[in-house]
Amino acid sequence: EEPAPVSTIGILGWMRINLFSSPLNILLTIVSVYLIWLIVPPVIEWAFIDAIWDGTNRDACLVENAGA
């Protein structure tokens, strides 16, 4: 008995079945990846890179016109 083809098992098989099984799924996958690509980097920058992590009091942590 031969093993299952690589395209039907593992992560590649899962992606093929769940993300690329129809033209609509392909479109939705591409749109989702694009939206994640647009949203995640600015959120990481805001939440971690540009964040003020310490200060002697609350006012030291505030930046003028900083949003949240």
N, C-alpha and C positions, 0 to 999 in steps of 0.2 A: 504494500500500500504506500502510495506516494504522499508526501506532506502537502498541505494546502498551499496554493500559490501565495506569494508574498503580498500581492495586491488585495488579498481577501482577509488577511490576518494582521494583527498588530495595529500600530498607530496608523499606518498607511491604509490598511483596510477599513479602519474606523472612519478615517477622514473621507475616504472614497464613498462609503455608504452614507455617512451623516452630513457631510458638507458639500459633496460634489456629485450627488446622485441624480440631479435634474438641473435643467437650465435655471429654474427659479432658485434652487439651493445654491448654485454657483453664484448667481447675482447677489443673493442675500449674504453669502459668505464674504464676497468682495466688498460690499457696502459696509458690513460690520467691521471688517479689518480696517478699512479706511477711516471709519468713525473712531475706532479705538486709537488708531495712529494719530488722529487729530486731537483727541481729548486727553489721553493719558500723559504725554510729555508735559503740557502746561500744568496739569494737576500735580505731578511729581515736583515740578519746579516750584510751584506755589507752596506746597505742603512741606517740602523737605529742603530744597536748595536755598530758596529765598526766605525761609522761616527764620525768625529770631528765637533762638533756643534758650537764652538765659538773660537775666537782667537782675538788678538789685530790687526792683519793684515792678508793678504792672506798667507804669508809664515808660519804663526803659524798654519794654517789649513792644510798645506801640510805635508804628511808623505812620507818618502822616500820609493820607490817601492810599492806604494799603489794602483796602477792601475788607476781607474777613479778618 
